[in-house]
Amino acid sequence: MDMWIIATLSAAFFQTLRFMLQKHLSTAGLSAGGSTFARFVFAAPVVVILLAFYLPGRGVALPHIGGSFLAYAVAGGAAQILATVCVVILFSHRNFAVGITFKKTEVIQTALAGFLILGEGIAVAGLFAILIGLIGVLVLSDMPALKGGLLRRMGNRATALGLLSGAFFAISAVCYRGASLEVGSPDPLLRAGITLCAVLLFQVVALGAYLRGFERGEITRVIYAWRVAGWVGLTSMAGSMSWFTAFTLMNAAYVNALGQIELIFALLASVLFFKEKITAREGIGIALISLSVLVLIAVL
């Protein structure tokens, strides 16, 4: 099995684990910005320490990184923050389900962003697998009690926020791949680690400055919540390292398409750990996403 597939499956697993921790544990009353900041601030020191040991352990020096690397890293980090903000705002809308459904078009948007930013195309078989997965995701999307015609349901602020968040997530994924490709090393783990370190440090500084200016006292609350937020940060770091490794090795659209298996992991977790039941619609969605994953693995 190719390393990018293993890395993507690992990323989906750790991301599911992080969501399980967030569901199981309280975040000590942190704001949306504080919770997001906790993911970055507790992960960044771990990545720096790992790099500090990895470089001498491998007997290599820090590779050359230029202006293009920094531009990609900053753009990707900023896009991820903006995408998260869009998703948080979605929670204030009654038609949240519609927005989240359109947010899940990020895989298709990643394919477009990859072509526009990096000039990377998608093979016909790969596009077929992506479309199967998109249908599966849309089937899984819960849209109960939504009234009005299709155009009416689509023409609202939640839809715009969903599409915008998907676009920002797509841009961040492609920029992370672009940044990792700018690192002068053949070692995919080193390239992923350096990229992740740069992105996390930028996000800590940028979001920390925002909290310092607009949410006084929130950084202190994050630090005091380290027993809970620390575990969330560590699982987030493991997931991010896996994502970045996968982006280093493969087209970001394919990585995000395979990463949709996270939805299956999440449903399994809901059944096994939270004793929730899977509906027939969810079963169909799981089958379609599973087919998409199998096609991707077979053709790539």
FENFEN-V221995 format. One record per helix or strand of 3 or more residues. SS is the DSSP state (2 for helix, 1 for strand). FROM is the first residue (numbers start at 1). TO is the last residue. Records with the same first field share a line. If there is no record, write none. Layout:
SS = FROM-TO  FROM-TO
This chain:
2 = 3-24  32-58  67-90  96-103  106-118  124-140  150-154  157-181  188-214  218-224  226-249  252-259  261-272  280-299
